[in-house]
Amino acid sequence: MSNVVELPVITTLPLDPKRVLAGASEREFDRVVLIGRLQDGSEYFASSEPDGGTILWDMERVRHALMKIADDA
């Protein structure tokens, strides 16, 4: 798919998880938290950060940013 151009936009359409992970693999993270739902319906969680408080803080900051995006839209 060399003729596909990735645009830095917000979409309301679902994206293939592999595409999202491929995009993330091009970034340089300080730490990462991965939360997902597997095809069998079970949850998946992995984190590079061992401290639960830091993980929750990061999740709340992202939650706040998502809510702000929704409010601005």
N, CA, C and O atoms as a Tripos MOL2 file, in Angstrom:
@<TRIPOS>MOLECULE
protein
  292   291    73     0     0
PROTEIN
NO_CHARGES

@<TRIPOS>ATOM
      1 N           0.8200   -1.1890    0.0000 N.3       1 MET1
      2 CA          0.0000    0.0000    0.0000 C.3       1 MET1
      3 C           0.8650    1.2530    0.0000 C.2       1 MET1
      4 O           0.6630    2.1340    0.8350 O.2       1 MET1
      5 N           1.7900    1.3490   -0.8850 N.am      2 SER2
      6 CA          2.6840    2.5020   -0.9190 C.3       2 SER2
      7 C           1.9760    3.7720   -1.3780 C.2       2 SER2
      8 O           2.5260    4.8640   -1.2300 O.2       2 SER2
      9 N           0.7700    3.6540   -1.9310 N.am      3 ASN3
     10 CA          0.0570    4.8460   -2.3750 C.3       3 ASN3
     11 C          -0.9010    5.3850   -1.3130 C.2       3 ASN3
     12 O          -1.6870    6.2890   -1.5950 O.2       3 ASN3
     13 N          -0.8450    4.8410   -0.0970 N.am      4 VAL4
     14 CA         -1.7020    5.3100    0.9930 C.3       4 VAL4
     15 C          -0.9620    6.3970    1.7750 C.2       4 VAL4
     16 O           0.1860    6.2130    2.1800 O.2       4 VAL4
     17 N          -1.6310    7.5190    1.9760 N.am      5 VAL5
     18 CA         -1.0570    8.6280    2.7220 C.3       5 VAL5
     19 C          -1.7230    8.6900    4.0920 C.2       5 VAL5
     20 O          -2.9470    8.7690    4.1950 O.2       5 VAL5
     21 N          -0.9090    8.6520    5.1400 N.am      6 GLU6
     22 CA         -1.4280    8.7610    6.5020 C.3       6 GLU6
     23 C          -1.6430   10.2370    6.8240 C.2       6 GLU6
     24 O          -0.7130   11.0370    6.7180 O.2       6 GLU6
     25 N          -2.8450   10.5960    7.2110 N.am      7 LEU7
     26 CA         -3.1510   11.9780    7.5610 C.3       7 LEU7
     27 C          -3.2810   12.1110    9.0760 C.2       7 LEU7
     28 O          -3.8510   11.2350    9.7260 O.2       7 LEU7
     29 N          -2.7630   13.1820    9.6350 N.am      8 PRO8
     30 CA         -2.8530   13.3890   11.0850 C.3       8 PRO8
     31 C          -4.2060   13.9970   11.4740 C.2       8 PRO8
     32 O          -4.2830   15.1490   11.9010 O.2       8 PRO8
     33 N          -5.2720   13.1980   11.3190 N.am      9 VAL9
     34 CA         -6.6170   13.6750   11.6190 C.3       9 VAL9
     35 C          -7.2900   12.7480   12.6210 C.2       9 VAL9
     36 O          -6.8650   11.6090   12.8150 O.2       9 VAL9
     37 N          -8.3270   13.2430   13.2430 N.am     10 ILE10
     38 CA         -9.1480   12.4330   14.1330 C.3      10 ILE10
     39 C         -10.2870   11.8580   13.3050 C.2      10 ILE10
     40 O         -10.9210   12.5780   12.5330 O.2      10 ILE10
     41 N         -10.5470   10.5770   13.4610 N.am     11 THR11
     42 CA        -11.6080    9.9300   12.7100 C.3      11 THR11
     43 C         -12.6120    9.3010   13.6610 C.2      11 THR11
     44 O         -12.2780    8.9430   14.7910 O.2      11 THR11
     45 N         -13.8350    9.1740   13.1930 N.am     12 THR12
     46 CA        -14.8560    8.4700   13.9640 C.3      12 THR12
     47 C         -14.9930    7.0310   13.4940 C.2      12 THR12
     48 O         -15.8250    6.2850   14.0090 O.2      12 THR12
     49 N         -14.1820    6.6380   12.5190 N.am     13 LEU13
     50 CA        -14.2140    5.2780   11.9900 C.3      13 LEU13
     51 C         -13.2200    4.3940   12.7400 C.2      13 LEU13
     52 O         -12.1540    4.8630   13.1380 O.2      13 LEU13
     53 N         -13.5560    3.1280   12.9340 N.am     14 PRO14
     54 CA        -12.6030    2.2210   13.5910 C.3      14 PRO14
     55 C         -11.3850    1.9800   12.7010 C.2      14 PRO14
     56 O         -11.4970    1.9320   11.4760 O.2      14 PRO14
     57 N         -10.2330    1.8310   13.3290 N.am     15 LEU15
     58 CA         -8.9940    1.5320   12.6220 C.3      15 LEU15
     59 C          -8.5400    0.1200   12.9870 C.2      15 LEU15
     60 O          -8.8420   -0.3720   14.0740 O.2      15 LEU15
     61 N          -7.8270   -0.5190   12.0910 N.am     16 ASP16
     62 CA         -7.2570   -1.8300   12.3610 C.3      16 ASP16
     63 C          -6.2130   -1.6820   13.4660 C.2      16 ASP16
     64 O          -5.3090   -0.8560   13.3430 O.2      16 ASP16
     65 N          -6.3190   -2.4720   14.5530 N.am     17 PRO17
     66 CA         -5.3490   -2.3640   15.6380 C.3      17 PRO17
     67 C          -3.8980   -2.5120   15.1710 C.2      17 PRO17
     68 O          -3.0100   -1.8640   15.7240 O.2      17 PRO17
     69 N          -3.6450   -3.3420   14.1750 N.am     18 LYS18
     70 CA         -2.2750   -3.5000   13.6730 C.3      18 LYS18
     71 C          -1.7560   -2.1940   13.0790 C.2      18 LYS18
     72 O          -0.5690   -1.8870   13.1830 O.2      18 LYS18
     73 N          -2.6370   -1.4410   12.4650 N.am     19 ARG19
     74 CA         -2.2500   -0.1510   11.8840 C.3      19 ARG19
     75 C          -1.9040    0.8520   12.9910 C.2      19 ARG19
     76 O          -0.9440    1.6130   12.8750 O.2      19 ARG19
     77 N          -2.6960    0.8390   14.0590 N.am     20 VAL20
     78 CA         -2.4430    1.7360   15.1900 C.3      20 VAL20
     79 C          -1.1090    1.3810   15.8490 C.2      20 VAL20
     80 O          -0.3100    2.2660   16.1550 O.2      20 VAL20
     81 N          -0.8720    0.0840   16.0660 N.am     21 LEU21
     82 CA          0.3840   -0.3530   16.6810 C.3      21 LEU21
     83 C           1.5840   -0.0450   15.7860 C.2      21 LEU21
     84 O           2.6470    0.3300   16.2820 O.2      21 LEU21
     85 N           1.4230   -0.2010   14.4760 N.am     22 ALA22
     86 CA          2.5140    0.1140   13.5490 C.3      22 ALA22
     87 C           2.8590    1.5980   13.6230 C.2      22 ALA22
     88 O           4.0340    1.9660   13.6010 O.2      22 ALA22
     89 N           1.8470    2.4430   13.7090 N.am     23 GLY23
     90 CA          2.0880    3.8810   13.8390 C.3      23 GLY23
     91 C           2.7940    4.2160   15.1360 C.2      23 GLY23
     92 O           3.6790    5.0710   15.1650 O.2      23 GLY23
     93 N           2.4070    3.5460   16.2040 N.am     24 ALA24
     94 CA          3.0360    3.7870   17.5070 C.3      24 ALA24
     95 C           4.4800    3.3170   17.5200 C.2      24 ALA24
     96 O           5.3150    3.8910   18.2190 O.2      24 ALA24
     97 N           4.7800    2.2800   16.7560 N.am     25 SER25
     98 CA          6.1440    1.7390   16.7580 C.3      25 SER25
     99 C           7.1590    2.7170   16.1720 C.2      25 SER25
    100 O           8.3660    2.5390   16.3400 O.2      25 SER25
    101 N           6.6730    3.7410   15.4920 N.am     26 GLU26
    102 CA          7.5600    4.7400   14.8990 C.3      26 GLU26
    103 C           7.8860    5.8780   15.8710 C.2      26 GLU26
    104 O           8.6570    6.7760   15.5350 O.2      26 GLU26
    105 N           7.3050    5.8440   17.0660 N.am     27 ARG27
    106 CA          7.5350    6.8760   18.0770 C.3      27 ARG27
    107 C           8.5740    6.4150   19.0800 C.2      27 ARG27
    108 O           8.8770    5.2250   19.1680 O.2      27 ARG27
    109 N           9.1250    7.3640   19.8420 N.am     28 GLU28
    110 CA         10.0640    7.0310   20.9110 C.3      28 GLU28
    111 C           9.4050    7.3880   22.2390 C.2      28 GLU28
    112 O           9.3010    8.5620   22.5940 O.2      28 GLU28
    113 N           8.9670    6.3760   22.9630 N.am     29 PHE29
    114 CA          8.2410    6.5720   24.2150 C.3      29 PHE29
    115 C           9.1700    6.5480   25.4130 C.2      29 PHE29
    116 O          10.1900    5.8590   25.4160 O.2      29 PHE29
    117 N           8.8030    7.3090   26.4250 N.am     30 ASP30
    118 CA          9.4570    7.2430   27.7280 C.3      30 ASP30
    119 C           8.9000    6.0400   28.4880 C.2      30 ASP30
    120 O           9.6380    5.3070   29.1480 O.2      30 ASP30
    121 N           7.5970    5.8550   28.3820 N.am     31 ARG31
    122 CA          6.9200    4.6870   28.9410 C.3      31 ARG31
    123 C           5.6650    4.4560   28.1110 C.2      31 ARG31
    124 O           5.2280    5.3400   27.3740 O.2      31 ARG31
    125 N           5.0890    3.2660   28.2350 N.am     32 VAL32
    126 CA          3.9160    2.9300   27.4310 C.3      32 VAL32
    127 C           2.9830    2.0310   28.2310 C.2      32 VAL32
    128 O           3.4230    1.1910   29.0160 O.2      32 VAL32
    129 N           1.6830    2.2270   28.0160 N.am     33 VAL33
    130 CA          0.6370    1.3780   28.5790 C.3      33 VAL33
    131 C          -0.2080    0.9130   27.4000 C.2      33 VAL33
    132 O          -0.6310    1.7220   26.5740 O.2      33 VAL33
    133 N          -0.4480   -0.3750   27.3250 N.am     34 LEU34
    134 CA         -1.2470   -0.9330   26.2380 C.3      34 LEU34
    135 C          -2.4710   -1.6080   26.8440 C.2      34 LEU34
    136 O          -2.3500   -2.5260   27.6550 O.2      34 LEU34
    137 N          -3.6400   -1.1440   26.4440 N.am     35 ILE35
    138 CA         -4.9010   -1.7080   26.9110 C.3      35 ILE35
    139 C          -5.6920   -2.1060   25.6790 C.2      35 ILE35
    140 O          -5.8660   -1.3010   24.7640 O.2      35 ILE35
    141 N          -6.1640   -3.3230   25.6500 N.am     36 GLY36
    142 CA         -6.9140   -3.7610   24.4870 C.3      36 GLY36
    143 C          -7.9260   -4.8310   24.8260 C.2      36 GLY36
    144 O          -7.9690   -5.3450   25.9440 O.2      36 GLY36
    145 N          -8.7290   -5.1510   23.8480 N.am     37 ARG37
    146 CA         -9.7070   -6.2160   23.9670 C.3      37 ARG37
    147 C          -9.3880   -7.2270   22.8800 C.2      37 ARG37
    148 O          -9.3230   -6.8890   21.6980 O.2      37 ARG37
    149 N          -9.1910   -8.4680   23.2930 N.am     38 LEU38
    150 CA         -8.8650   -9.5360   22.3500 C.3      38 LEU38
    151 C         -10.1240  -10.0210   21.6360 C.2      38 LEU38
    152 O         -11.2400   -9.7460   22.0760 O.2      38 LEU38
    153 N          -9.9400  -10.7350   20.5460 N.am     39 GLN39
    154 CA        -11.0800  -11.1960   19.7570 C.3      39 GLN39
    155 C         -11.9920  -12.1300   20.5380 C.2      39 GLN39
    156 O         -13.1720  -12.2530   20.2080 O.2      39 GLN39
    157 N         -11.4690  -12.7910   21.5660 N.am     40 ASP40
    158 CA        -12.3200  -13.6700   22.3850 C.3      40 ASP40
    159 C         -13.0810  -12.8980   23.4610 C.2      40 ASP40
    160 O         -13.8120  -13.4950   24.2510 O.2      40 ASP40
    161 N         -12.9120  -11.5630   23.4960 N.am     41 GLY41
    162 CA        -13.6320  -10.7270   24.4440 C.3      41 GLY41
    163 C         -12.8810  -10.4440   25.7330 C.2      41 GLY41
    164 O         -13.3400   -9.6460   26.5510 O.2      41 GLY41
    165 N         -11.7420  -11.0780   25.9280 N.am     42 SER42
    166 CA        -10.9740  -10.8420   27.1510 C.3      42 SER42
    167 C         -10.1400   -9.5690   27.0230 C.2      42 SER42
    168 O          -9.8140   -9.1260   25.9220 O.2      42 SER42
    169 N          -9.8060   -8.9970   28.1700 N.am     43 GLU43
    170 CA         -9.0050   -7.7730   28.1830 C.3      43 GLU43
    171 C          -7.5210   -8.1130   28.1740 C.2      43 GLU43
    172 O          -7.1000   -9.1710   28.6430 O.2      43 GLU43
    173 N          -6.7300   -7.1690   27.6180 N.am     44 TYR44
    174 CA         -5.2790   -7.3120   27.5850 C.3      44 TYR44
    175 C          -4.6840   -6.0310   28.1520 C.2      44 TYR44
    176 O          -5.1180   -4.9300   27.8150 O.2      44 TYR44
    177 N          -3.6870   -6.1890   29.0170 N.am     45 PHE45
    178 CA         -3.0030   -5.0440   29.5910 C.3      45 PHE45
    179 C          -1.5210   -5.3430   29.6710 C.2      45 PHE45
    180 O          -1.1230   -6.4280   30.0970 O.2      45 PHE45
    181 N          -0.7020   -4.3870   29.2640 N.am     46 ALA46
    182 CA          0.7480   -4.4830   29.4170 C.3      46 ALA46
    183 C           1.2740   -3.0750   29.6340 C.2      46 ALA46
    184 O           0.7270   -2.1100   29.0990 O.2      46 ALA46
    185 N           2.3410   -2.9600   30.4220 N.am     47 SER47
    186 CA          2.9090   -1.6450   30.6920 C.3      47 SER47
    187 C           4.4070   -1.7560   30.9000 C.2      47 SER47
    188 O           4.9010   -2.7340   31.4600 O.2      47 SER47
    189 N           5.1100   -0.7550   30.4470 N.am     48 SER48
    190 CA          6.5470   -0.6860   30.7150 C.3      48 SER48
    191 C           6.8090   -0.0850   32.0880 C.2      48 SER48
    192 O           7.9300   -0.1410   32.5940 O.2      48 SER48
    193 N           5.7780    0.4870   32.6870 N.am     49 GLU49
    194 CA          5.8890    1.1620   33.9800 C.3      49 GLU49
    195 C           5.3990    0.2400   35.0930 C.2      49 GLU49
    196 O           4.2620   -0.2270   35.0420 O.2      49 GLU49
    197 N           6.2300   -0.0300   36.0940 N.am     50 PRO50
    198 CA          5.8000   -0.9310   37.1620 C.3      50 PRO50
    199 C           4.9210   -0.2700   38.2270 C.2      50 PRO50
    200 O           4.2410   -0.9670   38.9790 O.2      50 PRO50
    201 N           4.9240    1.0580   38.3000 N.am     51 ASP51
    202 CA          4.2030    1.7550   39.3570 C.3      51 ASP51
    203 C           2.7560    2.0310   38.9490 C.2      51 ASP51
    204 O           2.4980    2.7710   37.9990 O.2      51 ASP51
    205 N           1.8200    1.4280   39.6760 N.am     52 GLY52
    206 CA          0.4030    1.5920   39.3640 C.3      52 GLY52
    207 C          -0.0700    3.0260   39.4470 C.2      52 GLY52
    208 O          -0.9200    3.4370   38.6580 O.2      52 GLY52
    209 N           0.4580    3.7990   40.3830 N.am     53 GLY53
    210 CA          0.0710    5.1980   40.5140 C.3      53 GLY53
    211 C           0.4420    6.0130   39.2820 C.2      53 GLY53
    212 O          -0.3390    6.8430   38.8180 O.2      53 GLY53
    213 N           1.6240    5.7740   38.7640 N.am     54 THR54
    214 CA          2.0660    6.4700   37.5500 C.3      54 THR54
    215 C           1.2070    6.0650   36.3580 C.2      54 THR54
    216 O           0.8470    6.9060   35.5340 O.2      54 THR54
    217 N           0.8790    4.7800   36.2670 N.am     55 ILE55
    218 CA          0.0130    4.3010   35.1790 C.3      55 ILE55
    219 C          -1.3420    4.9950   35.2520 C.2      55 ILE55
    220 O          -1.8380    5.4970   34.2430 O.2      55 ILE55
    221 N          -1.9420    5.0250   36.4370 N.am     56 LEU56
    222 CA         -3.2480    5.6760   36.5930 C.3      56 LEU56
    223 C          -3.1670    7.1660   36.2850 C.2      56 LEU56
    224 O          -4.0790    7.7200   35.6700 O.2      56 LEU56
    225 N          -2.0940    7.8160   36.7010 N.am     57 TRP57
    226 CA         -1.9150    9.2460   36.4090 C.3      57 TRP57
    227 C          -1.8780    9.4690   34.8920 C.2      57 TRP57
    228 O          -2.5510   10.3590   34.3740 O.2      57 TRP57
    229 N          -1.0860    8.6500   34.1880 N.am     58 ASP58
    230 CA         -1.0170    8.7700   32.7300 C.3      58 ASP58
    231 C          -2.3890    8.5340   32.0920 C.2      58 ASP58
    232 O          -2.7850    9.2550   31.1770 O.2      58 ASP58
    233 N          -3.1090    7.5240   32.5800 N.am     59 MET59
    234 CA         -4.4260    7.2180   32.0240 C.3      59 MET59
    235 C          -5.4040    8.3670   32.2560 C.2      59 MET59
    236 O          -6.1940    8.6940   31.3700 O.2      59 MET59
    237 N          -5.3620    8.9720   33.4160 N.am     60 GLU60
    238 CA         -6.2520   10.0950   33.7090 C.3      60 GLU60
    239 C          -5.9060   11.3230   32.8640 C.2      60 GLU60
    240 O          -6.8000   12.0500   32.4300 O.2      60 GLU60
    241 N          -4.6270   11.5530   32.6330 N.am     61 ARG61
    242 CA         -4.2230   12.6850   31.7890 C.3      61 ARG61
    243 C          -4.7090   12.4800   30.3490 C.2      61 ARG61
    244 O          -5.1780   13.4200   29.7060 O.2      61 ARG61
    245 N          -4.5930   11.2500   29.8530 N.am     62 VAL62
    246 CA         -5.0710   10.9500   28.5030 C.3      62 VAL62
    247 C          -6.5940   11.0490   28.4500 C.2      62 VAL62
    248 O          -7.1510   11.5560   27.4760 O.2      62 VAL62
    249 N          -7.2620   10.5700   29.4880 N.am     63 ARG63
    250 CA         -8.7220   10.6720   29.5730 C.3      63 ARG63
    251 C          -9.1430   12.1400   29.5130 C.2      63 ARG63
    252 O         -10.0760   12.4930   28.7910 O.2      63 ARG63
    253 N          -8.4650   12.9810   30.2610 N.am     64 HIS64
    254 CA         -8.7630   14.4140   30.2580 C.3      64 HIS64
    255 C          -8.5800   15.0040   28.8520 C.2      64 HIS64
    256 O          -9.4100   15.7830   28.3840 O.2      64 HIS64
    257 N          -7.4880   14.6240   28.1900 N.am     65 ALA65
    258 CA         -7.2230   15.1270   26.8360 C.3      65 ALA65
    259 C          -8.3010   14.6660   25.8560 C.2      65 ALA65
    260 O          -8.7220   15.4360   24.9920 O.2      65 ALA65
    261 N          -8.7510   13.4190   25.9830 N.am     66 LEU66
    262 CA         -9.8020   12.9120   25.1000 C.3      66 LEU66
    263 C         -11.1160   13.6600   25.3190 C.2      66 LEU66
    264 O         -11.8220   13.9820   24.3620 O.2      66 LEU66
    265 N         -11.4330   13.9290   26.5580 N.am     67 MET67
    266 CA        -12.6640   14.6550   26.8570 C.3      67 MET67
    267 C         -12.5970   16.0860   26.3120 C.2      67 MET67
    268 O         -13.5960   16.6290   25.8400 O.2      67 MET67
    269 N         -11.4200   16.6760   26.3850 N.am     68 LYS68
    270 CA        -11.2350   18.0340   25.8700 C.3      68 LYS68
    271 C         -11.4230   18.0580   24.3390 C.2      68 LYS68
    272 O         -12.0360   18.9750   23.7920 O.2      68 LYS68
    273 N         -10.8860   17.0400   23.6710 N.am     69 ILE69
    274 CA        -11.0540   16.9420   22.2180 C.3      69 ILE69
    275 C         -12.5370   16.8590   21.8780 C.2      69 ILE69
    276 O         -13.0080   17.5260   20.9570 O.2      69 ILE69
    277 N         -13.2690   16.0350   22.6260 N.am     70 ALA70
    278 CA        -14.7040   15.8880   22.3810 C.3      70 ALA70
    279 C         -15.4470   17.2050   22.6240 C.2      70 ALA70
    280 O         -16.3610   17.5520   21.8760 O.2      70 ALA70
    281 N         -15.0620   17.9200   23.6470 N.am     71 ASP71
    282 CA        -15.6990   19.2020   23.9490 C.3      71 ASP71
    283 C         -15.4070   20.2330   22.8770 C.2      71 ASP71
    284 O         -16.2700   21.0490   22.5520 O.2      71 ASP71
    285 N         -14.2070   20.2100   22.3260 N.am     72 ASP72
    286 CA        -13.8170   21.1840   21.3110 C.3      72 ASP72
    287 C         -14.4230   20.8810   19.9450 C.2      72 ASP72
    288 O         -14.4950   21.7610   19.0870 O.2      72 ASP72
    289 N         -14.8600   19.6390   19.7390 N.am     73 ALA73
    290 CA        -15.3800   19.2290   18.4120 C.3      73 ALA73
    291 C         -16.7890   19.6890   18.1570 C.2      73 ALA73
    292 O         -17.3440   19.4170   17.0930 O.2      73 ALA73
@<TRIPOS>BOND
     1     1     2 1
     2     2     3 1
     3     3     4 2
     4     3     5 am
     5     5     6 1
     6     6     7 1
     7     7     8 2
     8     7     9 am
     9     9    10 1
    10    10    11 1
    11    11    12 2
    12    11    13 am
    13    13    14 1
    14    14    15 1
    15    15    16 2
    16    15    17 am
    17    17    18 1
    18    18    19 1
    19    19    20 2
    20    19    21 am
    21    21    22 1
    22    22    23 1
    23    23    24 2
    24    23    25 am
    25    25    26 1
    26    26    27 1
    27    27    28 2
    28    27    29 am
    29    29    30 1
    30    30    31 1
    31    31    32 2
    32    31    33 am
    33    33    34 1
    34    34    35 1
    35    35    36 2
    36    35    37 am
    37    37    38 1
    38    38    39 1
    39    39    40 2
    40    39    41 am
    41    41    42 1
    42    42    43 1
    43    43    44 2
    44    43    45 am
    45    45    46 1
    46    46    47 1
    47    47    48 2
    48    47    49 am
    49    49    50 1
    50    50    51 1
    51    51    52 2
    52    51    53 am
    53    53    54 1
    54    54    55 1
    55    55    56 2
    56    55    57 am
    57    57    58 1
    58    58    59 1
    59    59    60 2
    60    59    61 am
    61    61    62 1
    62    62    63 1
    63    63    64 2
    64    63    65 am
    65    65    66 1
    66    66    67 1
    67    67    68 2
    68    67    69 am
    69    69    70 1
    70    70    71 1
    71    71    72 2
    72    71    73 am
    73    73    74 1
    74    74    75 1
    75    75    76 2
    76    75    77 am
    77    77    78 1
    78    78    79 1
    79    79    80 2
    80    79    81 am
    81    81    82 1
    82    82    83 1
    83    83    84 2
    84    83    85 am
    85    85    86 1
    86    86    87 1
    87    87    88 2
    88    87    89 am
    89    89    90 1
    90    90    91 1
    91    91    92 2
    92    91    93 am
    93    93    94 1
    94    94    95 1
    95    95    96 2
    96    95    97 am
    97    97    98 1
    98    98    99 1
    99    99   100 2
   100    99   101 am
   101   101   102 1
   102   102   103 1
   103   103   104 2
   104   103   105 am
   105   105   106 1
   106   106   107 1
   107   107   108 2
   108   107   109 am
   109   109   110 1
   110   110   111 1
   111   111   112 2
   112   111   113 am
   113   113   114 1
   114   114   115 1
   115   115   116 2
   116   115   117 am
   117   117   118 1
   118   118   119 1
   119   119   120 2
   120   119   121 am
   121   121   122 1
   122   122   123 1
   123   123   124 2
   124   123   125 am
   125   125   126 1
   126   126   127 1
   127   127   128 2
   128   127   129 am
   129   129   130 1
   130   130   131 1
   131   131   132 2
   132   131   133 am
   133   133   134 1
   134   134   135 1
   135   135   136 2
   136   135   137 am
   137   137   138 1
   138   138   139 1
   139   139   140 2
   140   139   141 am
   141   141   142 1
   142   142   143 1
   143   143   144 2
   144   143   145 am
   145   145   146 1
   146   146   147 1
   147   147   148 2
   148   147   149 am
   149   149   150 1
   150   150   151 1
   151   151   152 2
   152   151   153 am
   153   153   154 1
   154   154   155 1
   155   155   156 2
   156   155   157 am
   157   157   158 1
   158   158   159 1
   159   159   160 2
   160   159   161 am
   161   161   162 1
   162   162   163 1
   163   163   164 2
   164   163   165 am
   165   165   166 1
   166   166   167 1
   167   167   168 2
   168   167   169 am
   169   169   170 1
   170   170   171 1
   171   171   172 2
   172   171   173 am
   173   173   174 1
   174   174   175 1
   175   175   176 2
   176   175   177 am
   177   177   178 1
   178   178   179 1
   179   179   180 2
   180   179   181 am
   181   181   182 1
   182   182   183 1
   183   183   184 2
   184   183   185 am
   185   185   186 1
   186   186   187 1
   187   187   188 2
   188   187   189 am
   189   189   190 1
   190   190   191 1
   191   191   192 2
   192   191   193 am
   193   193   194 1
   194   194   195 1
   195   195   196 2
   196   195   197 am
   197   197   198 1
   198   198   199 1
   199   199   200 2
   200   199   201 am
   201   201   202 1
   202   202   203 1
   203   203   204 2
   204   203   205 am
   205   205   206 1
   206   206   207 1
   207   207   208 2
   208   207   209 am
   209   209   210 1
   210   210   211 1
   211   211   212 2
   212   211   213 am
   213   213   214 1
   214   214   215 1
   215   215   216 2
   216   215   217 am
   217   217   218 1
   218   218   219 1
   219   219   220 2
   220   219   221 am
   221   221   222 1
   222   222   223 1
   223   223   224 2
   224   223   225 am
   225   225   226 1
   226   226   227 1
   227   227   228 2
   228   227   229 am
   229   229   230 1
   230   230   231 1
   231   231   232 2
   232   231   233 am
   233   233   234 1
   234   234   235 1
   235   235   236 2
   236   235   237 am
   237   237   238 1
   238   238   239 1
   239   239   240 2
   240   239   241 am
   241   241   242 1
   242   242   243 1
   243   243   244 2
   244   243   245 am
   245   245   246 1
   246   246   247 1
   247   247   248 2
   248   247   249 am
   249   249   250 1
   250   250   251 1
   251   251   252 2
   252   251   253 am
   253   253   254 1
   254   254   255 1
   255   255   256 2
   256   255   257 am
   257   257   258 1
   258   258   259 1
   259   259   260 2
   260   259   261 am
   261   261   262 1
   262   262   263 1
   263   263   264 2
   264   263   265 am
   265   265   266 1
   266   266   267 1
   267   267   268 2
   268   267   269 am
   269   269   270 1
   270   270   271 1
   271   271   272 2
   272   271   273 am
   273   273   274 1
   274   274   275 1
   275   275   276 2
   276   275   277 am
   277   277   278 1
   278   278   279 1
   279   279   280 2
   280   279   281 am
   281   281   282 1
   282   282   283 1
   283   283   284 2
   284   283   285 am
   285   285   286 1
   286   286   287 1
   287   287   288 2
   288   287   289 am
   289   289   290 1
   290   290   291 1
   291   291   292 2
@<TRIPOS>SUBSTRUCTURE
     1 MET1         2 RESIDUE 1 A MET
     2 SER2         6 RESIDUE 1 A SER
     3 ASN3        10 RESIDUE 1 A ASN
     4 VAL4        14 RESIDUE 1 A VAL
     5 VAL5        18 RESIDUE 1 A VAL
     6 GLU6        22 RESIDUE 1 A GLU
     7 LEU7        26 RESIDUE 1 A LEU
     8 PRO8        30 RESIDUE 1 A PRO
     9 VAL9        34 RESIDUE 1 A VAL
    10 ILE10       38 RESIDUE 1 A ILE
    11 THR11       42 RESIDUE 1 A THR
    12 THR12       46 RESIDUE 1 A THR
    13 LEU13       50 RESIDUE 1 A LEU
    14 PRO14       54 RESIDUE 1 A PRO
    15 LEU15       58 RESIDUE 1 A LEU
    16 ASP16       62 RESIDUE 1 A ASP
    17 PRO17       66 RESIDUE 1 A PRO
    18 LYS18       70 RESIDUE 1 A LYS
    19 ARG19       74 RESIDUE 1 A ARG
    20 VAL20       78 RESIDUE 1 A VAL
    21 LEU21       82 RESIDUE 1 A LEU
    22 ALA22       86 RESIDUE 1 A ALA
    23 GLY23       90 RESIDUE 1 A GLY
    24 ALA24       94 RESIDUE 1 A ALA
    25 SER25       98 RESIDUE 1 A SER
    26 GLU26      102 RESIDUE 1 A GLU
    27 ARG27      106 RESIDUE 1 A ARG
    28 GLU28      110 RESIDUE 1 A GLU
    29 PHE29      114 RESIDUE 1 A PHE
    30 ASP30      118 RESIDUE 1 A ASP
    31 ARG31      122 RESIDUE 1 A ARG
    32 VAL32      126 RESIDUE 1 A VAL
    33 VAL33      130 RESIDUE 1 A VAL
    34 LEU34      134 RESIDUE 1 A LEU
    35 ILE35      138 RESIDUE 1 A ILE
    36 GLY36      142 RESIDUE 1 A GLY
    37 ARG37      146 RESIDUE 1 A ARG
    38 LEU38      150 RESIDUE 1 A LEU
    39 GLN39      154 RESIDUE 1 A GLN
    40 ASP40      158 RESIDUE 1 A ASP
    41 GLY41      162 RESIDUE 1 A GLY
    42 SER42      166 RESIDUE 1 A SER
    43 GLU43      170 RESIDUE 1 A GLU
    44 TYR44      174 RESIDUE 1 A TYR
    45 PHE45      178 RESIDUE 1 A PHE
    46 ALA46      182 RESIDUE 1 A ALA
    47 SER47      186 RESIDUE 1 A SER
    48 SER48      190 RESIDUE 1 A SER
    49 GLU49      194 RESIDUE 1 A GLU
    50 PRO50      198 RESIDUE 1 A PRO
    51 ASP51      202 RESIDUE 1 A ASP
    52 GLY52      206 RESIDUE 1 A GLY
    53 GLY53      210 RESIDUE 1 A GLY
    54 THR54      214 RESIDUE 1 A THR
    55 ILE55      218 RESIDUE 1 A ILE
    56 LEU56      222 RESIDUE 1 A LEU
    57 TRP57      226 RESIDUE 1 A TRP
    58 ASP58      230 RESIDUE 1 A ASP
    59 MET59      234 RESIDUE 1 A MET
    60 GLU60      238 RESIDUE 1 A GLU
    61 ARG61      242 RESIDUE 1 A ARG
    62 VAL62      246 RESIDUE 1 A VAL
    63 ARG63      250 RESIDUE 1 A ARG
    64 HIS64      254 RESIDUE 1 A HIS
    65 ALA65      258 RESIDUE 1 A ALA
    66 LEU66      262 RESIDUE 1 A LEU
    67 MET67      266 RESIDUE 1 A MET
    68 LYS68      270 RESIDUE 1 A LYS
    69 ILE69      274 RESIDUE 1 A ILE
    70 ALA70      278 RESIDUE 1 A ALA
    71 ASP71      282 RESIDUE 1 A ASP
    72 ASP72      286 RESIDUE 1 A ASP
    73 ALA73      290 RESIDUE 1 A ALA
